[in-house]
Amino acid sequence: MTERALVRRYIYPAFSSHPPSLQFANQFVFKPTGSTTAAMIVLLNTLTNLLSSAPYVIVISLDFSKAFDTVHHSSLLHKLAHLPDHSYNWLSDFFYSHSHCTLFHDHQSSLLDITVRDSPSDLPPMSLQQEISPHPAIIPASNVASRHIELANIQNWAKRNNLKLNCDKSCVVFADSRRRRPQVAEPAQLQSIVRCHSLRMLGVVLADDFSVTQYVQQLVTSNAQTNYALRVLRCHGLSYAALQLVYRATVVARLTYAASACMARSH
């Protein structure tokens, strides 16, 4: 209860009025009003606005290996040092002397200090016309020549933060307006990252024309399989209350996940 009160009274206000050196605009986790749905809406809104004036937009979906478990506490606290003293001191004390162990039956491992975790994003784009966040890099047509520079900038940023950019799991999506598609000449492909025709972001699949048809089809197939499994469980005597609980936790959860972002895209 004390930690929750401190976070609401001191930490959240400090993040809301953060110094310029810390960029929380493109961060949607561990902050008030942040969610995967909000991240999806911001991505779609950014792409739509850019395509109103640009013939195409390149989206580089980035994958970082163990992104939530590798940033050193020392690096994290160095960034948070720009916060007010009382907020920084509470955070520093919270991160200090944390450890964990593994317990299996009657055997317990030795304690190991926890010295790494997630970090706020301070990754600035090399060009002011571009949008950079920890996951997608959005590059309009006017800055297509700077893709290699931006990718190198991201890799250097990752290295400084003890992160590893996994190029094998990253992808490039060429998004353009359907009206301009016949007149658009696609740029050359990046050598290190494969070109894809759809983008999976936070569990939602977006095609290069921004449609969610493929994602909806996957939902229908997955939910049909779950419904079949529930029918089998009902035949084997699973209670109605338990069936409802499993149905809400699986089918309903899938259908409502990021639903507002997908519905906005379909309209």
WOLINDA-V414612 format. One record per residue. N is the residue number from 1. RES is the residue in three letters. SS is DSSP state (alpha for helix, beta for strand, coil for the rest). OMEGA is omega in degrees with one decimal (999 if undefined). D_LAST is the distance of its C-alpha to the last C-alpha in whole Angstrom. Layout:
BEGIN
N & RES & SS & OMEGA & D_LAST
N & RES & SS & OMEGA & D_LAST
END
This chain:
BEGIN
1 & MET & coil & 179.0 & 43
2 & THR & alpha & 179.1 & 44
3 & GLU & alpha & -179.6 & 42
4 & ARG & alpha & 178.7 & 39
5 & ALA & alpha & -179.7 & 41
6 & LEU & alpha & -180.0 & 41
7 & VAL & alpha & -177.9 & 38
8 & ARG & alpha & -174.3 & 36
9 & ARG & alpha & -173.3 & 39
10 & TYR & alpha & -172.4 & 40
11 & ILE & alpha & -179.9 & 38
12 & TYR & alpha & 175.9 & 34
13 & PRO & alpha & 178.2 & 35
14 & ALA & alpha & 177.4 & 37
15 & PHE & alpha & -179.2 & 34
16 & SER & alpha & 178.6 & 32
17 & SER & coil & -173.9 & 34
18 & HIS & coil & 176.6 & 35
19 & PRO & coil & -177.5 & 37
20 & PRO & coil & -177.8 & 36
21 & SER & coil & 177.3 & 37
22 & LEU & coil & -178.4 & 35
23 & GLN & coil & 178.6 & 31
24 & PHE & coil & -176.5 & 29
25 & ALA & coil & -178.0 & 26
26 & ASN & coil & 177.9 & 24
27 & GLN & coil & -173.8 & 26
28 & PHE & coil & 178.4 & 24
29 & VAL & coil & 176.1 & 27
30 & PHE & coil & 177.4 & 30
31 & LYS & coil & 179.8 & 29
32 & PRO & coil & 179.1 & 27
33 & THR & coil & 178.5 & 24
34 & GLY & coil & 179.1 & 23
35 & SER & coil & 176.4 & 21
36 & THR & alpha & 177.8 & 20
37 & THR & alpha & 178.1 & 16
38 & ALA & alpha & 178.1 & 17
39 & ALA & alpha & 178.6 & 18
40 & MET & alpha & -178.5 & 15
41 & ILE & alpha & 179.1 & 13
42 & VAL & alpha & 179.3 & 16
43 & LEU & alpha & -178.3 & 16
44 & LEU & alpha & 179.0 & 12
45 & ASN & alpha & 178.8 & 13
46 & THR & alpha & -179.7 & 16
47 & LEU & alpha & -179.4 & 15
48 & THR & alpha & 179.6 & 13
49 & ASN & alpha & 179.6 & 15
50 & LEU & alpha & -178.2 & 18
51 & LEU & alpha & 176.0 & 17
52 & SER & coil & 179.5 & 16
53 & SER & coil & -178.8 & 20
54 & ALA & coil & 179.1 & 21
55 & PRO & coil & 177.2 & 21
56 & TYR & beta & 178.4 & 20
57 & VAL & beta & 177.3 & 20
58 & ILE & beta & 178.2 & 22
59 & VAL & beta & 177.0 & 22
60 & ILE & beta & 177.9 & 25
61 & SER & beta & -172.5 & 24
62 & LEU & coil & 176.3 & 27
63 & ASP & coil & 177.6 & 29
64 & PHE & beta & -180.0 & 32
65 & SER & beta & 178.0 & 35
66 & LYS & coil & -173.5 & 36
67 & ALA & coil & -176.3 & 34
68 & PHE & coil & -172.3 & 34
69 & ASP & coil & -170.3 & 38
70 & THR & coil & -176.7 & 40
71 & VAL & beta & -178.7 & 40
72 & HIS & beta & 177.2 & 43
73 & HIS & alpha & -178.9 & 44
74 & SER & alpha & 177.5 & 46
75 & SER & alpha & 179.4 & 43
76 & LEU & alpha & -179.1 & 41
77 & LEU & alpha & 176.2 & 43
78 & HIS & alpha & 176.6 & 44
79 & LYS & alpha & -176.8 & 40
80 & LEU & alpha & 179.0 & 41
81 & ALA & coil & 178.3 & 44
82 & HIS & coil & 177.6 & 42
83 & LEU & coil & 175.4 & 41
84 & PRO & coil & -173.4 & 44
85 & ASP & alpha & -176.0 & 47
86 & HIS & alpha & 178.1 & 46
87 & SER & alpha & -179.9 & 43
88 & TYR & alpha & -177.5 & 44
89 & ASN & alpha & 177.7 & 47
90 & TRP & alpha & 179.7 & 45
91 & LEU & alpha & 179.2 & 43
92 & SER & alpha & 178.9 & 46
93 & ASP & alpha & 179.9 & 48
94 & PHE & alpha & -178.1 & 45
95 & PHE & alpha & -173.5 & 45
96 & TYR & coil & 169.9 & 49
97 & SER & coil & 170.8 & 51
98 & HIS & coil & 179.6 & 48
99 & SER & beta & 178.9 & 49
100 & HIS & beta & 177.8 & 48
101 & CYS & coil & 178.9 & 50
102 & THR & coil & 179.5 & 49
103 & LEU & beta & 178.9 & 51
104 & PHE & beta & -172.7 & 52
105 & HIS & coil & -178.6 & 54
106 & ASP & coil & -176.6 & 57
107 & HIS & beta & -179.7 & 57
108 & GLN & beta & 179.9 & 55
109 & SER & coil & 175.9 & 54
110 & SER & coil & -179.6 & 55
111 & LEU & coil & 178.1 & 53
112 & LEU & beta & -178.6 & 51
113 & ASP & beta & 175.0 & 50
114 & ILE & coil & -176.2 & 46
115 & THR & coil & -179.7 & 46
116 & VAL & beta & 174.4 & 42
117 & ARG & beta & -177.5 & 39
118 & ASP & coil & -177.5 & 35
119 & SER & coil & 172.2 & 35
120 & PRO & coil & -177.1 & 33
121 & SER & coil & 170.9 & 31
122 & ASP & coil & -177.3 & 34
123 & LEU & coil & 179.9 & 32
124 & PRO & coil & 174.1 & 32
125 & PRO & coil & 176.8 & 31
126 & MET & coil & 178.4 & 34
127 & SER & coil & -179.8 & 32
128 & LEU & coil & -179.2 & 30
129 & GLN & coil & -176.3 & 27
130 & GLN & coil & 179.1 & 26
131 & GLU & beta & -179.6 & 24
132 & ILE & beta & 171.3 & 26
133 & SER & coil & -177.3 & 26
134 & PRO & coil & -176.4 & 28
135 & HIS & coil & 178.7 & 25
136 & PRO & beta & 169.1 & 23
137 & ALA & beta & -174.9 & 25
138 & ILE & beta & -174.1 & 22
139 & ILE & beta & 177.8 & 24
140 & PRO & beta & -175.9 & 23
141 & ALA & alpha & -177.2 & 25
142 & SER & alpha & -177.9 & 28
143 & ASN & alpha & -175.5 & 29
144 & VAL & alpha & -178.0 & 29
145 & ALA & alpha & -176.8 & 33
146 & SER & alpha & -176.9 & 33
147 & ARG & alpha & -178.5 & 31
148 & HIS & alpha & 178.3 & 35
149 & ILE & alpha & 179.7 & 36
150 & GLU & alpha & -179.8 & 33
151 & LEU & alpha & 176.8 & 33
152 & ALA & alpha & 177.2 & 37
153 & ASN & alpha & 178.8 & 36
154 & ILE & alpha & 179.0 & 34
155 & GLN & alpha & 177.7 & 37
156 & ASN & alpha & 176.8 & 39
157 & TRP & alpha & 179.2 & 37
158 & ALA & alpha & 179.9 & 37
159 & LYS & alpha & 179.0 & 40
160 & ARG & alpha & -177.5 & 41
161 & ASN & coil & 178.0 & 39
162 & ASN & coil & 177.0 & 41
163 & LEU & coil & 177.7 & 38
164 & LYS & beta & 176.7 & 37
165 & LEU & beta & -178.0 & 35
166 & ASN & coil & -177.2 & 34
167 & CYS & coil & -179.0 & 33
168 & ASP & coil & 179.9 & 33
169 & LYS & coil & 175.3 & 30
170 & SER & coil & 179.7 & 28
171 & CYS & beta & 178.3 & 26
172 & VAL & beta & 177.7 & 25
173 & VAL & beta & 178.5 & 22
174 & PHE & beta & -177.1 & 21
175 & ALA & beta & 178.3 & 18
176 & ASP & beta & 178.1 & 17
177 & SER & coil & 180.0 & 15
178 & ARG & coil & -179.2 & 15
179 & ARG & coil & -174.3 & 17
180 & ARG & coil & -173.3 & 20
181 & ARG & alpha & -179.6 & 20
182 & PRO & alpha & -175.8 & 23
183 & GLN & alpha & -173.6 & 25
184 & VAL & coil & 174.1 & 24
185 & ALA & coil & -176.1 & 27
186 & GLU & coil & 178.4 & 27
187 & PRO & coil & 178.9 & 29
188 & ALA & coil & -176.4 & 32
189 & GLN & coil & 173.4 & 31
190 & LEU & coil & -176.8 & 32
191 & GLN & coil & -171.4 & 35
192 & SER & coil & -176.1 & 35
193 & ILE & coil & -174.7 & 31
194 & VAL & beta & 176.7 & 30
195 & ARG & beta & 179.4 & 27
196 & CYS & beta & 177.1 & 24
197 & HIS & coil & 175.1 & 21
198 & SER & beta & -176.4 & 19
199 & LEU & beta & 173.6 & 19
200 & ARG & beta & 179.9 & 20
201 & MET & beta & 176.6 & 19
202 & LEU & coil & 175.9 & 21
203 & GLY & coil & -179.6 & 20
204 & VAL & beta & -178.9 & 17
205 & VAL & beta & 176.4 & 17
206 & LEU & beta & 175.9 & 14
207 & ALA & beta & -178.6 & 15
208 & ASP & coil & 172.0 & 16
209 & ASP & coil & 176.5 & 13
210 & PHE & coil & 178.8 & 11
211 & SER & coil & 179.6 & 10
212 & VAL & coil & -177.8 & 11
213 & THR & alpha & -179.8 & 13
214 & GLN & alpha & 179.4 & 16
215 & TYR & alpha & 179.6 & 16
216 & VAL & alpha & 177.8 & 15
217 & GLN & alpha & 176.7 & 18
218 & GLN & alpha & 178.1 & 20
219 & LEU & alpha & -179.3 & 19
220 & VAL & alpha & -179.9 & 20
221 & THR & alpha & -179.0 & 23
222 & SER & alpha & -179.8 & 24
223 & ASN & alpha & 176.3 & 24
224 & ALA & alpha & 177.0 & 25
225 & GLN & alpha & 178.7 & 28
226 & THR & alpha & 178.9 & 28
227 & ASN & alpha & 177.1 & 29
228 & TYR & alpha & 179.0 & 31
229 & ALA & alpha & 178.7 & 33
230 & LEU & alpha & 176.6 & 33
231 & ARG & alpha & 177.5 & 34
232 & VAL & alpha & 179.1 & 37
233 & LEU & alpha & 177.8 & 38
234 & ARG & alpha & 178.0 & 38
235 & CYS & alpha & 179.6 & 41
236 & HIS & coil & 170.4 & 43
237 & GLY & coil & 178.0 & 43
238 & LEU & coil & -174.3 & 40
239 & SER & coil & -179.8 & 40
240 & TYR & alpha & -180.0 & 37
241 & ALA & alpha & 178.9 & 36
242 & ALA & alpha & 177.1 & 36
243 & LEU & alpha & 178.5 & 34
244 & GLN & alpha & -180.0 & 31
245 & LEU & alpha & 179.2 & 32
246 & VAL & alpha & -179.8 & 31
247 & TYR & alpha & 179.1 & 28
248 & ARG & alpha & -177.4 & 26
249 & ALA & alpha & -176.8 & 27
250 & THR & alpha & -174.3 & 26
251 & VAL & alpha & -177.5 & 23
252 & VAL & alpha & -179.9 & 22
253 & ALA & alpha & 178.8 & 22
254 & ARG & alpha & -175.9 & 20
255 & LEU & alpha & -177.2 & 17
256 & THR & alpha & -178.9 & 17
257 & TYR & coil & 179.2 & 17
258 & ALA & coil & -176.0 & 15
259 & ALA & alpha & -178.2 & 12
260 & SER & alpha & 178.0 & 11
261 & ALA & alpha & 179.9 & 10
262 & CYS & alpha & 179.4 & 9
263 & MET & alpha & 177.9 & 6
264 & ALA & alpha & 178.5 & 5
265 & ARG & alpha & -177.9 & 5
266 & SER & alpha & 179.0 & 4
267 & HIS & coil & 999 & 0
END
